[in-house]
Amino acid sequence: MARIQVAQISVPEGWIDLGVGQPHEDSLPLEQLAEAATHRFEQGDRSILQYGMQQGNANFRNALARFLSAQYEASVDPDHLFITAGISQVLDQICALHTRPGDTVIVEEPSYFLALRIFADHELNVISTPIDTDGLNIEALEEKLVKHNPVFIYTIPSFHNPAGVTLSANRRQKLVRLGEKHGFLIVADEVYQMLAYTATPPPPMTYFDTSARVLSLGSFSKILAPGLRLGWMQAKPSLLEPFIVCGYLDSGGGLNPFVSSIVNSMIELGLQKDYLDFLKKTYRNRKAVLSKALREHIPLLTYTDPDGGYFIWSHLPEGMDAETLLEAAKKYQVGFQPGVKFSSVKGLGNYLRFCFAFYGEADLLEGVERLSRIIR
Ligand SMILES: Cc1ncc(COP(=O)(O)O)c(C=O)c1O
């Protein structure tokens, strides 16, 4: 049977899996990247094929800083940027450089399930802390800090995966103050920061940093293409230092210099901004369609209405189980992500995550229609 098959997902033909949390191939910017690559190749600069500078190419960091400053509505210093091979790569590097097996880290409940796997690879002791409609609950976190002594807290401050919520500016300040008081790092995964559909969210966590404790992680995976494996970390230079001066980069040089040079052209030619605008418009419409369809056809569920990102997070009445529902949904060839996947304590059994980024509007409607047959 034909399937949509890429890393992390395998959807049989005819199925609509509203759990898939990545862009659809049909909307990936092949033509724009071809134009950007031609622009770069025509410059005849063979240095793009060399080992790269450890912090990332300076021209690229300058271009990226200009692009981010406009998007964040806050100035970005290119010397505060370290080029990465995406958030997953740098999360692994953060664990490698800052933790030892058995160390404690704090994650949100729910959290991005694949980050939990990275922490498991490093044999970290993971403690969860709750979030609410304003993001991380600071009082609850403070209580946890009395008992535990984490190396870092991993948070998704803007348009959370899966919960869709955004940490308020006030709480961002409080979180940094707690970091200072208790001596932990704040690892902020800001992969959805620029996918804002109503208003610009508070700037990345690093803007609230007063004492060099915040690592703000960005990525081209959701604003351009995940296959590029390109991202950045924004932080005070003293925090970037151990990443720039390490054995990994000493041997292999800076990360993805060749891809960076093409993305540099995407930015210089204005193609990145145009593509991001296109994505925001597309996802805004898809979110409205999915949100309306869910409310109208499956009123039994309670929903978030996110202002950005990829996901609608919803829950069944207490006592009902999303995994049982998922099993029943197979009959109608429809899927979603059960909440338990996003829990580090095997909780959230009655939660479901829907993604509105992967499918077009017709498939979203069809998916909800199929699901409504079993939930009705
Ligand atoms: C919260 C979150 N962080 C990180 C990633 C992966 O980022 P990258 O492709 O840059 O490794 C994803 C992708 O789904 C995500 O949702």
The ligand as an SDF file (V2000), in Angstrom:
LIG
                    3D

 16 16  0  0  0  0  0  0  0  0999 V2000
    9.0310   22.0520   20.0360 C   0  0  0  0  0  0  0  0  0  0  0  0
    9.9070   21.5280   18.9530 C   0  0  0  0  0  0  0  0  0  0  0  0
   11.2360   21.6140   19.0790 N   0  0  0  0  0  0  0  0  0  0  0  0
   12.0640   21.1730   18.1290 C   0  0  0  0  0  0  0  0  0  0  0  0
   11.5830   20.5790   16.9720 C   0  0  0  0  0  0  0  0  0  0  0  0
   12.5500   20.0680   15.9720 C   0  0  0  0  0  0  0  0  0  0  0  0
   13.3970   21.1170   15.5670 O   0  0  0  0  0  0  0  0  0  0  0  0
   14.5760   20.9040   14.5400 P   0  0  0  0  0  0  0  0  0  0  0  0
   13.9960   20.3750   13.2690 O   0  0  0  0  0  0  0  0  0  0  0  0
   15.1840   22.2600   14.4050 O   0  0  0  0  0  0  0  0  0  0  0  0
   15.5280   19.9200   15.1380 O   0  0  0  0  0  0  0  0  0  0  0  0
   10.1980   20.4790   16.7910 C   0  0  0  0  0  0  0  0  0  0  0  0
    9.6520   19.8270   15.5880 C   0  0  0  0  0  0  0  0  0  0  0  0
    8.5520   19.3570   15.5600 O   0  0  0  0  0  0  0  0  0  0  0  0
    9.3500   20.9620   17.8020 C   0  0  0  0  0  0  0  0  0  0  0  0
    8.0200   20.8940   17.6970 O   0  0  0  0  0  0  0  0  0  0  0  0
  1  2  1  0
  2  3  1  0
  2 15  2  0
  3  4  2  0
  4  5  1  0
  5  6  1  0
  5 12  2  0
  6  7  1  0
  7  8  1  0
  8  9  2  0
  8 10  1  0
  8 11  1  0
 12 13  1  0
 12 15  1  0
 13 14  2  0
 15 16  1  0
M  END
$$$$
